Amino acid sequence: MRVVLGITGGIAAYKATSIIRLLIEAGHEVKVVPTQNALRFIGATTLEALSHNSVDPDLYTDVESVKHVELGQSADLIIVAPATASFLARYAAGIADDLLGNVLLTSRAPVLVAPAMHTEMWTNAATVANVETLRSRGINVLNPDSGRLTGKDSGAGRLPEPEAIVEAALALTSVRDLSGKRILVTAGGTREAIDPVRFIGNHSSGKQGVAIAREAVSRGARVTVLAANIEGLQISGATVIATDTAIEMERQVNHLLQGTDVFISAAAVSDFRVAEVSATKLKRSQLGDQINLRLIANPDILAGVVSRVREEGLDVRTVGFAAETAGTQWALAELAKAKLGSKGCDVIVANDVSGSAVFGSEHNDALIITKDGEQKRIAGTKTAVASVVLDILAEL
Ligand code: CTP
C-alpha cells in the first residue's frame, strides 16, 4: 500500500521515525511529506533514509511532475502525525498553501490525524471546533494520550504511541471480510511447573498468533486471545486472557469453543508435564548429580477441538501450526501434510525452525496447506503471513 505520512512542526515529530519504520516493516511504501516547520524538528536526511524515498516539502520544486496532485491521487492512506493545533486549523479551513495541504485536498484516501500539543491548546475552543469539523467530514482524528508533555507540565496532549497510530491507520483501509466472526486464537508457549521456581517451557514468543489476532480485529472479527506467558500483552479491540499450562489452556479453550467460528491454535503447547510437581523448591544441595523428572502426556488441545467439532456438529474452522526442523521445502510440505491429517484440522501453517530464525523474529517463512490440498508459501513479516492465513479462512 502507498502511505503518505504528513509530519507537522511539533516536538513529537521525531516519533514519526518509528511510524515510518513500522509501516515499512509491514511491507508498505512510505512517502513522507513534512511541513517546513517539521524540518526544524527532524531532518529530511533521516526521513529519506528511513522511508527509502526522497523528501521535499517545497510545493514549487519538481513542478513538472505535478507532485501535489500525483501524491494525493496515488495515496492509499494518509497519516498526519504529529498534527499541531495550527495544522488542524489549516486543514479544517481547507487551506492548501504547502505540499501537505495540497496532497490532503487532492486525495480521496482515508486520513488519520494524530494531534500532539499542550493541553491548553488541545482544549482551546478553536481546536475543539476544528477537530469537530474534521470529524464531521469523515477525517479520523485520534485523541491524544495523557501524560508528560514537553515542559514540566502533564495532561492530555501527548502523541499516541506509534504502534497505536499505525494500527488505527491501517484499520481504516482493511477489508472487513471477517465482520462479526468470532475467532479464538491461542498464542505464546505453555509452561509446565517443576517446582515453584522452575518450569519446562519453549522458545515461542507468541508474535505470529498476536499478528493474526491484530489482523483479524482490523478485518472486523471479534477476537479472543488465550495468551500463554506473553508479558503485558494488549490488543486493542480484542479480549486477551492470560493462560499458563497446557491443562489450563485446554480448560479455557473448551469453555470458549461454543460460539466460536474459528479456532487458531498458534500456541506452542508442551506435549508433556511433570508428573509430580514439587510444592517446595528442589534444593540443589539435596539432589545429587542427577535427577529424573517423570513426565506424563498433556492433552492434545487442537485434536480435542477437532473431535468436539465432529462429535457435536459445531460449525468451527480449525487452524493448526507446525514448527518443524525439516531442512527442505519438500520435507516441510510432507511433514505439514502428515500433521494436517493427524490433527484433522482444516488448515495447517507450517514453518521450518531449523536454526531457530523464526522464534522471536518479526519475520516468518510459512507454508500454508488446506485440507482441500491448496498450498501457499509466504515469506514476509508475521503480519503479512497473518493476512494470508486470514484470506484463506475468509474463503473457507
Ligand atoms: N498442539 C496442541 N496441544 C498439544 C500439542 C500441540 O493443541 N499438546 C497444537 C499446537 O498448538 C499446533 C499443533 O498442535 O497448532 C502442532 O503442534 P506441534 O508441537 O508442532 O505438534 P505435535 O502435536 O507436538 O507433534 P510433533 O511433536 O510430533 O511434531
Boltz pocket constraint, residues with backbone or C-beta under 6 A from the ligand:
constraints:
  - pocket:
      binder: B
      contacts: [[A, 246], [A, 265], [A, 266], [A, 267], [A, 268], [A, 269], [A, 270], [A, 271], [A, 298], [A, 299], [A, 300], [A, 301], [A, 302], [A, 303], [A, 319], [A, 320], [A, 321], [A, 322], [A, 323], [A, 324], [A, 343]]
      max_distance: 6.0
